[in-house]
Amino acid sequence: MELRLDVRELEPPVPLERILEALEELPADDWLRVVHSREPYPLYSMLREMDFTWRTKWQSNICVILIWHVGSPPPDSIGKEL
């Protein structure tokens, strides 16, 4: 199941905090879709340490990041548009 989080209107460090909070409660076979106004580079090393996988894609001026647990099947939309 997909959980969605839109952090475009939030000022740093609130987007990172909200993403990490959402990931703490993310069930094993679910994924998080984050809509962001910029690419959150500091998040990526944290995701590696927390055993998450992700894909990032820019759509116009919006950064969309799909995040899921390592070892879980990737979200259905990975092969399609993010």
Secondary structure, DSSP 8 states (H G I E B T S, - for coil): -EEEEE-TT--TTHHHHHHHHHHHT--TT-EEEEEESS--HHHHHHHHHTTEEEEEEEETTEEEEEEEETTS---GGGGS--
